[in-house]
Amino acid sequence: MGHSQKQIVRRLGAELGKSVVYQETNGERPGKGIRSLVSSVGAGVKRLEEEMTGTLSLLFITAAGLLIAGTAASEVFQVSLQDSVYCFRDVNTAVMELLIMAYALKTACARNIIGVIPYFPYSKQSKMRKRGSIVCKLLASMLAKAGLTHIITMDLHQKEIQGFFSFPVDNLRASPFLLQYIQEEIPNYRNAVIVAKSPDAAKRAQSYAERLRLGLAVIHGEAQCTELDMDDGRHSPPMVKNATVHPGLELPLMMAKEKPPITVVGDVGGRIAIIVDDIIDDVESFVAAAEILKERGAYKIYVMATHGILSAEAPRLIEESSIDEVVVTNTVPHELQKLQCPKIKTVDISLILSEAIRRIHNGESMAYLFRNITVDD
């Protein structure tokens, strides 16, 4: 179970019961109903029932664990993955388990089913590329069909994703926690400059720079590859040799993109460079940006992001790079990566998630959690 889940439960004053979600030999997840899965819940349920009386169902999902607490009438159901079960599951398995559990709560007549999904999977696939599918929209429809009535998430890759859902979505922000880390943990941060590693991240970087009263720099050039430029292999219609054009149909030719030489817009010489983004997955672009900033005179380089997925060889690449420190939140468990690379630091955001859960349960306003928050944060 992820560290953030344990922190949230502790802050809510509840205890986790023990249960096992197992897999059949054919690879399917059994959907035998929620009651059969919670026979070994134990005393933790009684404590949770005292805290959440008759109105709330919670589903908590990360890449390494799933927590569900549901209430229907006077019954309380809780399902949690033990630490030893599926410590490193793929995202598709986690999503399928979430759908099964949500549907089980729906058929058990839970009044509300609230999913706490700190990192929303497939959030990068939120735009139409050529004639491809918008997978994020598909996942939103599946969650609604399974029975979810509300979602709490954090720093969606695109804010417009909230429009994919037919029920409320609270998109919390991690920027207050990361800004606090900069002010308290980075020595002489007043000599820093906020850096966007591509023009796509410029708005987020500008928001950080304005709040900290620091300078702004943007990396632009041929080393960058934006999402819109990536070839996803789906050419529609497929290329046909010697294709004939309909008489009278002459479409204007689109000029191919040619990126300029690599350029750093802004002064980083003799400064601390802080690269900000929302997701750190494949770190090659961050490593390349750090090398460029070193060449331009930055003497210390930090990378800060909300979601530290850090897949594949990310820990090794970070350890061997010019990056001095990578700071991420615990929306995604990354304990193993931290063991492989001591440069990775974690900021705990369980406080805001637990407060969101408490406010929704008590019917209080969520506006307090979004005070002084802008669209670009």
Sine and cosine of phi, psi and omega as CSV:
sin_phi,cos_phi,sin_psi,cos_psi,sin_omega,cos_omega
0.00,0.00,0.66,-0.75,-0.04,-1.00
-0.91,0.41,0.45,-0.89,-0.01,-1.00
-0.88,0.48,-0.63,0.78,-0.04,-1.00
-0.90,0.43,-0.57,0.82,0.02,-1.00
-0.90,0.43,-0.71,0.70,0.00,-1.00
-0.89,0.46,-0.63,0.78,0.01,-1.00
-0.90,0.43,-0.65,0.76,-0.01,-1.00
-0.90,0.43,-0.72,0.69,0.00,-1.00
-0.88,0.47,-0.63,0.77,0.02,-1.00
-0.90,0.43,-0.67,0.75,-0.01,-1.00
-0.92,0.39,-0.50,0.87,0.03,-1.00
-0.99,0.15,-0.11,0.99,0.00,-1.00
0.96,0.27,0.38,0.92,0.00,-1.00
-0.96,-0.29,0.15,-0.99,0.07,-1.00
-0.83,-0.56,0.53,-0.85,0.02,-1.00
-1.00,0.02,0.77,-0.64,0.15,-0.99
-0.99,0.10,0.20,-0.98,-0.04,-1.00
-0.96,-0.28,0.73,-0.68,0.07,-1.00
-0.39,-0.92,0.36,-0.93,-0.04,-1.00
-0.85,-0.53,0.80,-0.60,0.16,-0.99
-0.99,-0.15,0.90,-0.43,-0.11,-0.99
-0.94,-0.35,0.15,-0.99,-0.06,-1.00
-0.85,-0.52,0.69,-0.72,0.05,-1.00
-0.94,0.35,0.29,-0.96,-0.01,-1.00
-0.91,0.42,-0.39,0.92,0.02,-1.00
-1.00,0.05,0.09,1.00,0.05,-1.00
1.00,-0.02,-0.07,1.00,-0.03,-1.00
-1.00,0.06,0.45,-0.89,0.12,-0.99
-1.00,-0.03,0.80,-0.60,-0.04,-1.00
-0.93,0.37,0.73,-0.69,0.06,-1.00
-0.94,-0.34,0.89,0.46,-0.12,-0.99
-1.00,0.02,0.15,0.99,0.01,-1.00
0.99,-0.16,0.52,-0.85,-0.12,-0.99
-0.93,0.38,-0.53,0.85,-0.08,-1.00
-0.90,0.43,-0.63,0.77,-0.02,-1.00
-0.93,0.36,-0.34,0.94,-0.04,-1.00
-1.00,-0.01,-0.15,0.99,-0.10,-1.00
-0.88,-0.48,0.36,0.93,-0.04,-1.00
-0.91,0.41,-0.34,0.94,-0.03,-1.00
-0.93,-0.37,0.47,0.88,-0.08,-1.00
-0.90,0.43,-0.77,0.64,0.08,-1.00
1.00,0.01,-0.33,-0.95,-0.17,-0.99
-0.93,0.36,-0.32,0.95,-0.03,-1.00
-0.87,0.48,-0.50,0.87,-0.03,-1.00
-0.92,0.40,-0.66,0.75,-0.01,-1.00
-0.87,0.49,-0.66,0.75,0.02,-1.00
-0.91,0.42,-0.67,0.74,0.01,-1.00
-0.91,0.41,-0.60,0.80,0.01,-1.00
-0.90,0.44,-0.60,0.80,0.02,-1.00
-0.92,0.40,-0.54,0.84,-0.02,-1.00
-0.99,0.15,-0.60,0.80,-0.10,-1.00
-0.83,-0.56,1.00,-0.05,-0.19,-0.98
-0.99,-0.11,0.99,-0.12,0.29,-0.96
0.98,0.22,0.13,0.99,-0.09,-1.00
-0.77,-0.64,-0.22,0.98,-0.27,-0.96
-0.81,-0.59,0.65,-0.76,0.19,-0.98
-0.81,-0.58,0.74,-0.67,-0.04,-1.00
-0.86,-0.50,0.68,-0.74,0.15,-0.99
-0.82,-0.58,0.84,-0.54,-0.03,-1.00
-0.89,-0.46,0.84,-0.55,-0.07,-1.00
-0.74,-0.68,0.72,-0.69,0.18,-0.98
-0.70,-0.71,-0.07,-1.00,0.01,-1.00
-0.93,0.36,-0.27,0.96,-0.09,-1.00
-0.84,-0.55,-0.02,1.00,-0.03,-1.00
-0.23,-0.97,0.37,-0.93,-0.04,-1.00
-0.69,-0.72,0.80,-0.60,0.04,-1.00
-0.85,-0.52,0.79,-0.61,0.04,-1.00
-0.78,-0.62,0.77,-0.64,0.18,-0.98
-0.77,-0.64,0.83,-0.56,-0.05,-1.00
-0.75,-0.66,0.52,-0.86,0.06,-1.00
-0.78,-0.62,0.74,-0.67,0.08,-1.00
-0.66,-0.75,0.89,-0.45,-0.11,-0.99
0.85,0.53,-0.84,-0.55,-0.04,-1.00
-0.98,-0.19,0.07,1.00,-0.04,-1.00
-1.00,-0.04,0.55,-0.84,0.05,-1.00
-0.82,-0.58,0.76,-0.64,0.01,-1.00
-0.88,-0.48,0.66,-0.75,0.06,-1.00
-0.63,-0.78,0.74,-0.67,0.05,-1.00
-0.75,-0.66,0.77,-0.64,0.04,-1.00
-0.61,-0.79,0.61,-0.79,0.07,-1.00
-0.98,0.21,0.77,-0.64,0.06,-1.00
-0.94,0.34,0.34,-0.94,-0.04,-1.00
-0.85,0.53,-0.53,0.85,-0.11,-0.99
-1.00,0.06,-0.07,1.00,-0.08,-1.00
-0.96,-0.26,0.85,-0.52,0.07,-1.00
0.77,0.63,0.85,0.53,0.00,-1.00
-0.89,0.46,-0.52,0.85,-0.01,-1.00
-0.74,-0.68,1.00,0.06,-0.01,-1.00
-0.99,-0.17,0.45,-0.89,0.08,-1.00
-0.97,0.23,0.35,-0.94,-0.12,-0.99
-0.91,0.41,-0.53,0.85,-0.01,-1.00
-0.92,0.40,-0.61,0.79,0.07,-1.00
-0.89,0.45,-0.69,0.73,-0.01,-1.00
-0.90,0.44,-0.66,0.75,0.01,-1.00
-0.91,0.42,-0.66,0.75,-0.01,-1.00
-0.90,0.43,-0.65,0.76,0.05,-1.00
-0.89,0.45,-0.65,0.76,0.02,-1.00
-0.87,0.49,-0.70,0.71,0.01,-1.00
-0.90,0.44,-0.67,0.74,0.00,-1.00
-0.90,0.43,-0.71,0.71,-0.02,-1.00
-0.92,0.39,-0.64,0.77,0.02,-1.00
-0.89,0.46,-0.67,0.75,0.00,-1.00
-0.93,0.37,-0.57,0.82,0.05,-1.00
-0.89,0.45,-0.66,0.75,0.05,-1.00
-0.92,0.38,-0.59,0.81,0.02,-1.00
-0.89,0.45,-0.71,0.70,0.01,-1.00
-0.95,0.32,-0.31,0.95,0.09,-1.00
-1.00,0.05,0.15,0.99,0.08,-1.00
0.92,0.40,0.57,0.82,0.12,-0.99
-0.90,0.43,0.66,-0.75,-0.05,-1.00
-0.94,0.35,-0.70,0.71,0.02,-1.00
-0.72,-0.70,0.63,-0.78,0.06,-1.00
-0.82,-0.58,0.94,-0.34,-0.10,-1.00
-0.93,-0.36,0.84,-0.54,0.02,-1.00
-1.00,-0.10,0.81,-0.59,0.09,-1.00
-0.98,-0.22,0.98,-0.21,-0.11,-0.99
-0.84,-0.54,1.00,0.07,-0.09,-1.00
-0.82,0.57,-0.70,0.71,0.09,-1.00
-0.92,-0.40,0.92,-0.39,-0.05,-1.00
-0.99,0.16,0.88,-0.47,-0.06,-1.00
-0.92,0.38,0.43,-0.90,0.02,-1.00
0.89,0.45,0.33,0.95,-0.03,-1.00
-0.93,0.36,-0.36,0.93,0.05,-1.00
-0.96,0.28,-0.37,0.93,-0.01,-1.00
-1.00,-0.09,0.90,0.44,-0.07,-1.00
-0.90,-0.44,0.14,0.99,-0.01,-1.00
-0.78,-0.63,0.47,-0.88,0.07,-1.00
-0.98,0.18,0.87,-0.49,0.06,-1.00
-0.93,-0.38,0.90,-0.43,-0.11,-0.99
0.82,0.58,-0.87,-0.49,0.01,-1.00
-0.91,-0.42,0.50,0.87,-0.03,-1.00
-0.99,0.17,0.03,-1.00,-0.03,-1.00
-1.00,-0.07,0.43,-0.90,0.09,-1.00
-0.99,-0.15,1.00,-0.01,-0.15,-0.99
-0.91,0.42,-0.57,0.82,-0.01,-1.00
-0.88,0.48,-0.63,0.77,0.05,-1.00
-0.91,0.42,-0.65,0.76,0.03,-1.00
-0.87,0.49,-0.70,0.71,0.00,-1.00
-0.90,0.43,-0.62,0.79,0.04,-1.00
-0.88,0.47,-0.65,0.76,0.03,-1.00
-0.92,0.40,-0.61,0.79,0.01,-1.00
-0.91,0.41,-0.66,0.76,0.01,-1.00
-0.90,0.43,-0.65,0.76,0.03,-1.00
-0.91,0.42,-0.66,0.75,0.00,-1.00
-0.92,0.40,-0.56,0.83,0.00,-1.00
-0.94,0.33,-0.35,0.94,0.09,-1.00
0.82,-0.57,-0.02,1.00,0.00,-1.00
-0.90,0.44,0.60,-0.80,-0.01,-1.00
-0.90,-0.44,-0.13,0.99,-0.04,-1.00
-0.25,-0.97,0.56,-0.83,0.05,-1.00
-0.74,-0.67,0.69,-0.72,0.16,-0.99
-0.93,-0.37,0.85,-0.53,0.00,-1.00
-0.68,-0.73,-0.07,-1.00,-0.05,-1.00
-0.60,-0.80,0.77,-0.64,0.09,-1.00
0.72,0.69,0.93,0.38,0.12,-0.99
-0.85,0.52,0.57,-0.82,-0.05,-1.00
-0.86,0.50,-0.61,0.79,0.12,-0.99
-0.77,-0.64,0.78,-0.63,-0.04,-1.00
-0.88,0.47,-0.45,0.89,-0.04,-1.00
-0.92,0.39,-0.21,0.98,0.01,-1.00
-0.86,0.50,-0.47,0.88,0.02,-1.00
-0.85,0.53,-0.46,0.89,0.02,-1.00
-0.95,0.30,-0.20,0.98,0.04,-1.00
-0.96,0.29,-0.33,0.95,-0.15,-0.99
-0.99,-0.12,0.52,-0.85,0.05,-1.00
-0.99,-0.12,0.15,0.99,0.04,-1.00
-0.69,-0.73,0.20,-0.98,-0.08,-1.00
-0.90,0.45,0.60,-0.80,0.07,-1.00
-0.76,-0.65,0.84,-0.54,0.08,-1.00
-0.99,-0.17,0.95,-0.31,-0.02,-1.00
-1.00,-0.10,1.00,-0.01,-0.03,-1.00
-0.95,0.31,0.27,-0.96,-0.04,-1.00
-0.87,-0.49,0.64,-0.77,0.06,-1.00
-0.99,-0.10,-0.10,0.99,-0.09,-1.00
-0.84,0.53,-0.62,0.79,0.03,-1.00
-0.86,0.51,-0.60,0.80,0.00,-1.00
-0.95,0.31,-0.64,0.77,0.00,-1.00
-0.95,0.32,-0.61,0.80,0.07,-1.00
-0.90,0.43,-0.63,0.78,0.05,-1.00
-0.90,0.43,-0.62,0.78,0.04,-1.00
-0.89,0.46,-0.69,0.73,0.01,-1.00
-0.86,0.51,-0.71,0.71,-0.07,-1.00
-0.94,0.34,-0.53,0.85,-0.11,-0.99
-0.99,-0.17,-0.45,0.89,-0.16,-0.99
-0.92,-0.38,-0.25,0.97,0.00,-1.00
-0.98,-0.19,0.94,-0.35,0.00,-1.00
-0.88,0.47,0.65,-0.76,0.06,-1.00
0.83,0.56,0.67,0.74,-0.05,-1.00
-0.91,0.41,-0.29,0.96,0.03,-1.00
-0.91,0.42,-0.29,0.96,0.05,-1.00
-0.99,-0.10,0.32,0.95,-0.06,-1.00
-0.99,-0.14,0.27,-0.96,0.12,-0.99
-0.73,-0.69,0.70,-0.72,0.02,-1.00
-0.99,0.11,0.74,-0.68,-0.10,-0.99
-0.86,-0.51,0.71,-0.70,0.18,-0.98
-0.98,-0.19,0.83,-0.55,-0.08,-1.00
-0.97,0.25,-0.13,0.99,0.10,-1.00
-0.40,-0.92,0.34,-0.94,0.04,-1.00
-0.85,0.53,-0.44,0.90,0.01,-1.00
-0.89,0.46,-0.50,0.87,-0.04,-1.00
-1.00,-0.09,0.17,0.98,-0.11,-0.99
-0.92,0.39,-0.61,0.80,-0.03,-1.00
-0.91,0.42,-0.69,0.72,0.03,-1.00
-0.89,0.46,-0.71,0.71,0.01,-1.00
-0.89,0.46,-0.62,0.78,0.02,-1.00
-0.89,0.45,-0.64,0.77,0.02,-1.00
-0.89,0.46,-0.69,0.73,0.05,-1.00
-0.89,0.45,-0.70,0.71,-0.05,-1.00
-0.89,0.45,-0.64,0.77,-0.02,-1.00
-0.93,0.36,-0.60,0.80,-0.02,-1.00
-0.95,0.32,-0.57,0.82,-0.02,-1.00
-1.00,-0.04,-0.07,1.00,-0.06,-1.00
0.85,0.53,0.73,0.68,-0.01,-1.00
-0.88,-0.48,0.16,-0.99,0.04,-1.00
-0.98,0.21,0.22,-0.98,-0.05,-1.00
-0.79,-0.62,0.65,-0.76,0.10,-1.00
-0.71,-0.71,0.54,-0.84,-0.01,-1.00
-0.77,-0.64,0.75,-0.66,0.06,-1.00
-1.00,-0.05,0.77,-0.63,-0.04,-1.00
-0.62,-0.79,0.65,-0.76,0.06,-1.00
0.51,-0.86,-0.21,-0.98,-0.17,-0.99
-0.93,0.37,-0.33,0.95,0.00,-1.00
-0.96,0.27,-0.26,0.97,-0.05,-1.00
-1.00,-0.01,0.55,-0.84,0.05,-1.00
-0.69,-0.72,0.96,-0.28,-0.06,-1.00
-0.99,0.14,0.23,-0.97,-0.02,-1.00
-0.88,0.48,-0.58,0.81,-0.05,-1.00
-0.94,0.35,-0.38,0.93,-0.03,-1.00
-1.00,0.00,-0.21,0.98,-0.09,-1.00
-0.95,0.32,0.72,-0.69,0.04,-1.00
-1.00,0.08,0.92,-0.39,-0.03,-1.00
-1.00,-0.04,0.09,1.00,0.09,-1.00
0.99,0.12,0.01,1.00,-0.04,-1.00
-0.96,-0.28,1.00,0.02,0.05,-1.00
-1.00,-0.02,0.84,-0.55,-0.03,-1.00
-0.70,-0.71,0.85,-0.52,-0.08,1.00
-0.95,0.30,0.35,-0.94,-0.01,-1.00
-0.89,0.46,0.47,-0.88,-0.01,-1.00
-0.92,0.39,0.75,-0.66,-0.01,-1.00
-0.83,-0.56,0.77,-0.64,0.01,-1.00
-0.94,0.34,0.63,-0.78,0.03,-1.00
0.83,0.56,0.60,0.80,0.00,-1.00
-0.94,0.35,0.68,-0.73,0.01,-1.00
-1.00,-0.03,0.62,-0.78,0.01,-1.00
-0.99,-0.17,0.65,-0.76,0.00,-1.00
-0.86,0.50,0.72,-0.69,-0.01,-1.00
-0.83,0.55,0.73,-0.69,0.02,-1.00
1.00,0.03,-0.14,0.99,-0.01,-1.00
-0.98,-0.19,0.98,-0.18,0.01,-1.00
-0.84,-0.54,0.99,-0.13,0.01,-1.00
-0.99,0.11,0.62,-0.79,0.04,-1.00
-0.91,0.41,0.63,-0.77,0.00,-1.00
-0.98,0.22,0.69,-0.73,0.04,-1.00
-1.00,0.00,0.80,-0.60,0.00,-1.00
-0.94,0.34,0.66,-0.75,0.01,-1.00
-0.94,0.35,0.54,-0.84,0.02,-1.00
-0.95,0.30,0.64,-0.77,0.12,-0.99
-0.71,-0.71,0.95,-0.32,-0.09,-1.00
-0.97,0.25,0.58,-0.82,0.00,-1.00
-0.96,0.29,0.20,-0.98,0.09,-1.00
-0.85,0.52,0.41,-0.91,-0.06,-1.00
-0.86,0.50,0.73,-0.68,-0.07,-1.00
-0.64,-0.77,0.64,-0.77,0.14,-0.99
-0.95,-0.30,0.93,-0.37,0.01,-1.00
-1.00,0.03,0.96,-0.27,-0.06,-1.00
0.81,-0.58,0.38,-0.92,-0.06,-1.00
-1.00,-0.09,0.85,-0.52,0.04,-1.00
-0.87,-0.49,0.02,1.00,-0.04,-1.00
-0.89,0.45,0.81,-0.59,0.00,-1.00
0.93,0.36,0.36,0.93,-0.06,-1.00
-0.86,-0.50,0.24,-0.97,0.18,-0.98
-1.00,0.03,0.82,-0.57,0.00,-1.00
-0.99,-0.16,0.80,-0.60,0.03,-1.00
-0.88,-0.48,0.96,-0.28,0.01,-1.00
-1.00,0.06,0.79,-0.61,-0.01,-1.00
-0.88,-0.48,0.60,-0.80,0.05,-1.00
-0.35,-0.94,0.04,-1.00,-0.02,-1.00
-0.99,-0.13,-0.49,0.87,-0.07,-1.00
-0.71,-0.70,0.70,-0.72,0.18,-0.98
-0.88,-0.47,0.95,-0.31,0.00,-1.00
-0.89,-0.45,-1.00,-0.04,0.17,-0.99
-0.98,0.22,0.82,-0.58,-0.20,-0.98
-0.99,-0.11,0.13,0.99,-0.05,-1.00
-0.84,0.54,-0.67,0.74,-0.02,-1.00
-0.92,0.39,-0.57,0.82,0.05,-1.00
-0.93,0.36,-0.64,0.77,0.03,-1.00
-0.90,0.43,-0.68,0.74,0.03,-1.00
-0.90,0.45,-0.64,0.76,0.03,-1.00
-0.90,0.43,-0.63,0.77,0.02,-1.00
-0.90,0.44,-0.64,0.76,0.02,-1.00
-0.89,0.45,-0.66,0.75,0.00,-1.00
-0.91,0.41,-0.67,0.74,0.00,-1.00
-0.91,0.42,-0.60,0.80,0.07,-1.00
-0.89,0.47,-0.68,0.74,0.01,-1.00
-0.90,0.44,-0.50,0.86,-0.02,-1.00
-1.00,0.06,0.03,1.00,0.13,-0.99
0.95,-0.30,0.04,1.00,0.06,-1.00
-0.93,0.37,0.74,-0.68,-0.07,-1.00
-0.99,-0.15,-0.18,0.98,0.08,-1.00
-0.50,-0.86,0.64,-0.77,-0.11,-0.99
-0.76,-0.65,0.82,-0.57,0.08,-1.00
-0.91,-0.42,0.54,-0.84,0.13,-0.99
-0.85,-0.53,0.78,-0.63,-0.05,-1.00
-0.78,-0.63,0.74,-0.68,0.02,-1.00
-0.45,-0.90,0.32,-0.95,0.00,-1.00
-0.97,0.23,-0.78,0.62,-0.13,-0.99
-0.96,-0.29,0.92,-0.39,0.01,-1.00
-0.99,-0.15,0.99,0.14,0.01,-1.00
-0.96,0.28,-0.69,0.72,0.16,-0.99
0.76,0.65,0.83,0.56,-0.07,-1.00
-0.99,0.12,0.16,-0.99,0.07,-1.00
0.82,0.57,-0.80,-0.60,-0.08,-1.00
-1.00,-0.05,0.37,0.93,-0.08,-1.00
-0.82,0.57,-0.75,0.67,-0.01,-1.00
-0.85,0.52,-0.67,0.74,0.00,-1.00
-0.91,0.40,-0.68,0.73,-0.01,-1.00
-0.90,0.44,-0.63,0.78,0.03,-1.00
-0.91,0.42,-0.68,0.73,-0.03,-1.00
-0.89,0.46,-0.58,0.82,-0.04,-1.00
-1.00,0.01,-0.04,1.00,-0.11,-0.99
-1.00,-0.06,-0.03,-1.00,0.04,-1.00
-0.99,0.12,-0.02,1.00,0.00,-1.00
-0.94,0.33,0.76,-0.66,0.01,-1.00
-1.00,0.06,-0.54,0.84,-0.04,-1.00
-0.35,-0.94,0.65,-0.76,0.09,-1.00
-0.90,-0.44,0.85,-0.52,-0.06,-1.00
-0.91,-0.41,0.86,-0.50,0.02,-1.00
-0.73,-0.69,0.29,-0.96,0.07,-1.00
-1.00,-0.02,0.10,-1.00,-0.02,-1.00
-0.99,-0.12,0.57,0.82,0.13,-0.99
-0.91,0.41,-0.48,0.88,0.06,-1.00
-0.82,-0.57,0.79,-0.61,0.01,-1.00
-0.88,0.47,0.72,-0.70,0.01,-1.00
-0.58,-0.82,0.61,0.79,-0.01,-1.00
-0.88,0.47,-0.65,0.76,0.00,-1.00
-0.90,0.44,-0.67,0.74,0.01,-1.00
-0.89,0.45,-0.58,0.81,0.02,-1.00
-0.92,0.39,-0.54,0.84,0.07,-1.00
-0.93,0.38,-0.55,0.84,-0.02,-1.00
-0.99,0.15,-0.41,0.91,-0.06,-1.00
-0.61,-0.79,0.96,-0.29,0.00,-1.00
-0.93,0.36,-0.15,0.99,0.04,-1.00
-0.95,0.30,-0.28,0.96,-0.06,-1.00
-0.99,0.12,0.82,-0.58,0.02,-1.00
-0.87,-0.49,0.45,-0.89,-0.08,-1.00
-0.87,-0.50,0.68,-0.73,0.11,-0.99
-0.94,-0.35,0.80,-0.60,-0.05,-1.00
-0.99,0.13,0.82,-0.57,0.02,-1.00
-0.90,-0.44,0.29,0.96,-0.01,-1.00
-0.90,0.44,-0.43,0.90,-0.02,-1.00
-0.86,0.51,-0.74,0.67,-0.06,-1.00
-0.95,0.30,-0.55,0.84,0.04,-1.00
-0.92,0.39,-0.71,0.71,0.00,-1.00
-0.91,0.41,-0.59,0.81,0.04,-1.00
-0.92,0.38,-0.61,0.79,0.06,-1.00
-0.89,0.45,-0.68,0.73,0.03,-1.00
-0.88,0.48,-0.71,0.71,-0.03,-1.00
-0.89,0.45,-0.67,0.74,-0.03,-1.00
-0.92,0.38,-0.65,0.76,0.03,-1.00
-0.90,0.43,-0.66,0.75,-0.01,-1.00
-0.90,0.44,-0.64,0.76,-0.04,-1.00
-1.00,0.05,0.00,1.00,0.01,-1.00
0.94,0.33,0.47,0.88,0.00,-1.00
-1.00,-0.02,0.30,-0.95,0.00,-1.00
-0.93,0.36,0.60,-0.80,0.05,-1.00
-1.00,-0.06,-0.01,1.00,-0.10,-0.99
-0.87,0.49,-0.52,0.85,-0.02,-1.00
-0.87,0.50,-0.55,0.84,-0.03,-1.00
-0.97,0.24,-0.20,0.98,-0.04,-1.00
-0.89,-0.45,0.30,0.95,-0.01,-1.00
-0.92,0.39,0.67,-0.74,0.00,-1.00
0.86,0.51,0.34,0.94,0.03,-1.00
-1.00,-0.09,0.72,-0.70,0.04,-1.00
-0.94,-0.35,0.15,-0.99,-0.01,-1.00
-0.89,0.46,-0.56,0.83,-0.10,-1.00
-0.98,0.18,-0.20,0.98,-0.02,-1.00
-0.92,0.38,0.00,0.00,0.00,0.00
